[in-house]
Amino acid sequence: MLETIWFVLWAVLWAVYFMLDGFDLGLGALMPWLAKSDRDRRVIYNAMGPLWDGNEVWLITAGGVTFAAFPLTYAVMFSSLYTPLMMLLFALILRGVAFEFRAKVDSPAWRSVWDWCLILGSFLPALLLGVAFANIFMGIAIDKQHIWQGSFFGLLNPYGLLGGILFVLLFKQHGALWLVNKSEGELQERAAGAARVLWPMVLVAAVVFLVASWFYTKLWDNYLAHPLLLIIPLLCVASLLLTRFFAAKGQWWKAWFGSSGTIVFATLWGVFGMFPNLLASSIDPAASLTAFNSSSSPLTLKIMLGVALVMVPIVIIYQFLIYRFFSNKITDEELAYDEAY
């Protein structure tokens, strides 16, 4: 029972991370197309500046839960996917440094360097996370000794790349919708246009990914065995359609929440489809790591659950207040503050 609870919490933590960090990763990746001036770029920086580091706390939390609740899965995952995970780490570091260093020197060339660091540090994590999770959905080449027998380039298979493309498009749409709510004037119009253009691309990529999952993975098996779970992909589809509906009506905050729902339910669909597997083996199903054969002791899981029930609501309330405090649009007055990026 405890193992199942922690599997669900593990899934929810990843879903929340993708929902929150997804918009600023997507917004950073979109910057070359949306920003036409230094002011536009500053608006984009300040639209995510007060929030991006708090968003990444959920990535640390998801990784920490993997380590504490499922230590064997953590060990195999981080050794097997070492190269892409290190690339992800360095990209996120580069991105974080860009926020702090961009305004240190009053030089267009200096700012351009850090702008491209932000762009690459946003695009690469979105792509790598999509590729990594698609391969996890499909199963990775681990043997009975839990040693990975694959290669980095083997991860760049058609299904893995399709997952990367889907994540990039989802995050870009999410970021464009966020910027619509945080900006004004021509920049806002460009962001709205980008959101409208990206929606059909997300739809096509999502449909192709769902169909490909039928052939490349066993994700649909759980849903066919337990039809009640089909509510998850149905909610994902409904959220995607509502995103378009609210965008067409100019109700941009509702559209952003629709996009949030799409990301959350898409993540839950994939992770719940794996249950009880955490890392399925593509070599030998008996070598797969599950929530039951890779978990910590019952006492550890019980103590962790008590801590989580106390601390997670506190973090959620704190982050809600931060989002509410920084919900205003980025204006010239905001950019004039010393604390602005």
N, C-alpha and C positions, 0 to 999 in steps of 0.2 A: 504493500500500500504506500509506504513512504517513498519507495523508488518511483512509483507512478506519479505521486504528487510532485516530486522534484523534476521528473521529466516534463510535466506540464509547466512548472515554473521556469524551467530552462527554455522551453519553447516561447513562453510569454516574454521573457527577458530579451531574447533575440528579436522578437516582433516589435517590442517597444524601442529597442535600439535602432532598428531599420526605419521605424516611423519617425523618430526624432532626428537622428543624424542624417537620415536620408535627404531631408530638404536642404541642409547646408552642403552636403556632398554634391547634390544635384545642382544647387545654385552656383557653387564654385566651378563646376564643370561647364556650366552654361555661360560663364562670364564673358568669354570672347565674342559670343553672339549678341549678348544683351547690352554690354557696356560700350558706349561710344565716346566717353570722355572720362577724365579722372574723377569728376564728380559722380558719374554713374558707378564707377568702380568703388568709390568710397561708400556710396549708398549700399552696394552689395555687401561690402565688408561689414558695415554697421548693422545690416539686416540680420546677420548671423553672429556677429562678434560677441555679444553678451551671452550667447546660448550654446555655441558649438562645443565648448569644453565640458559643460554640464551634460550635453547629449552623449558625449563619449564615455561618461561615467557608466552608462548602461552597457557599453562594450566591455569595460573592465569587470562589471558585475556579472555579465554572461560568461566571460572567461573564468572569473573567480568561482562561479557556481560549478562550471565544468571541472575545475581543479578540485574543489572540495567535495562535491557530491558524486562525481564520476571520475576519480583520479586516473584509472586505467585508460579511459577514453581520452582524457586530457593528454596523457603521456603519448599515446599512439597518434592522436590528431596532430599534436604539435611537432612530433618527429616526422610524421609522414608528410604533412603539409608545411614543412619548415620553410622552404623557399618562398612560396606565396605569402605565408604569414609574416615573414621578415620583410618582404616587399611592402606588405600592407602597413607594418609598423613604421618603416622608414618614410613611407608616403604620408602617414598621419603626422609624424614628427615634422616633416618638411612643411606640411600645411599649417601646423600650429606655430612654427617659427615665422612663417610668412605674416601671420596676423600681427605679431609683435615687432617685426623688423621693418615692415614696409614703410612706415612713417619716420624712421630714425634718421634718414638722410633725404634732404630736399633735392632729389635728382630724378628726372623721368626715367633714366636708364636703371637706376637702383629700384625704383618702384616697379618697373616692368619685369625685372628679374623675379621679384617676390610675387608679383601677380601670376607669373607662369608657374612658380612653385605651388601657389594655391590651386591653380587650375589642375596641374598634374596630381597634386596631393588630394584632390577631390575626385578626379576621374578614375585614377588607379584603384583606390579602395572600393569604389562602387563596382568596378569591373571584377576585381579580385574576389570580393565577397560573393558576387554572383557565380563566378566560376567555381569557387570553393564549395558553396552550398549545393550547386547542381551536381558536382561530383560526389558529395556526401549523399545526396538523394539517390544517385545511381549506384553507389557502392565503390569503395576504393580497394586497391589490390593489397590486402593484408593477409598474411598466411596464419597458420595455427599458432605460431610463436608471436603473433601480432607485430610482425616486421613487414614494413611496406615494401612491396616488390615493384612498384611503379616508378615513373619518372615525372619530372616537372612538366615536360612537354606533352606527356601522356594526359595530363589534366586538361590540356587545350583541345579536347575532343569536341565534336559538333554539339553534343548536349551541354557540355560545360560552357562553351562559348555562347550558346543560346541563353543559358542562365545569366552570364555576364552582361549580354546585351539587354536582357529584360530588366535586370537591376539598374543598369545605367539609365534606361528610358524611364522607368518608374521614378527614380530619384530625380531626374531632370524635370519631369512633370511636377513632382512634389515641390521642388525648389522654385520653379517658375510661378506656381500658385502662391507660394510663400511671399515671393517678391511682389506680386500684384498687391498683396495686402499691406506691404511695408513701404511701397514707393508711390510716387505721384508722377503725373505728366507723361512725357514720351517714354521714359523708362518703364513705367507701369503699363503703357500700351504695348510695348515690345514684349514684356513678360506675359501679358495676357495672350498675345498672338502666339508666343512660344507654347504656352499651355494648350491652346487650341490645336496647334499643329502636332504636338506630341501625343495627344490623347489617342488618335487612331493608330499611331505607331505602337503605343503601349498595348492597345487592344489586339493588334495583329501579333505582336510578340508574345502576349499572354496566351492567345489561342494556340499558337504554334508550340509554345512550351508545354501547355497542358496536353496537347496531342502527342508530342514527343515523349512526355513522361509516361504515357501508356506503353510505349515500345521500349524505352530505355530503363525504366525503373519499375518497382513494384508498389509505388505510392498509392495507386488506386485500389490495391487489394483490401486495405483496411476499410475503405469507404464502401466497397461492394459487400464486404462482410458485415459492416455495421452502417446501414443506410442512414441512420440518424446523423452520422457525422457529415453527410452531404450538405448539411446546413452551412458548413464552413466555406466550401467553394461557392455556394449560392450567395452567401453574404459578401464574398469577395467580388463576384460579378455585380451584385446590387450596388456595392460601393463604387465600382468603376463606372457604372451607368449614372449614378447620382453625381459623380464628379463632373461628368459631361453636362448633365441636366442643370446643375447649379452654375457652372461656368457660362452656359448659354444665357442664363438669366442675370449674369453679373453678380451673383451672390458668392463672392470669392472666398470668404472664410468657410462657408458651407462646402464649397468645392474642395478646399484644402483638407477639411475633415473627411470628405469622401475619399480623397487620395490617401489619407492616413489609414482609413478603413481598408482600402485596397491592399496596402502594404502589409498591414497587420494580419489580415485573413489569408493573404497569399503565403505569408511565412508560416502561419499555423497550419495551413493545408499541407505544406511540404513536410513540416516536422511531425505532425500527427500522423501523416501517411507512413512515416518510417517506424512508428512505434511497434515493438519495444526497442528497435535498433537505434543506436546512437551513431555507430559507424558500421554499416553493413559491409561485409567482405564480398568483393566481386570474384574472388578465387574459390572460397569455400564458405557457404552460409553458416557452417558450424563455427567458423572463426570470427563471426560478427560480434561486435561489442554492443551489449544491450543495457538498458536501464537496470537490469537485474544482475548481470554477471560482471559489471564494471563499477558498481556503486560502492560508496563508503559503508561503514558499519551502521546498523540501525540507530545506535546511540548518537553517532555523528550527525546523521540525517535528522534526528529528532531535535538535537540542540540547534542545528542550523535553521530548522523550520521555525523554532521559537524566536530566534534572532530576526529572521526574515519577516515574520508577522509583525514585529515591533518596528523594525527599521525601514522596510520598504514603504509603508504608508507615510512615514515621515519624509522620506526622499520625494515621494510623489507630491505631497502637499507643498514642500519647499519649491520643487520645480514648477508646479502650477502657479505659485505666487510670482516666481521669476518671469515666467511667460506672460503673466497678466501685467506685470510692471513694465515689461518691454514690448507691449503689444501696439504701441503707437507707431505711426508712420515716420520714416526717416526724412526729415526736412532740413533745410539749410541751417535752421536754428540748432537742430540736433548735431549737425556736422561741425558747428562752430565750437562745441564743447571741447575742453582740453582732453577729456577722456575718450573722445571719438577716435575711431581708426582713421 
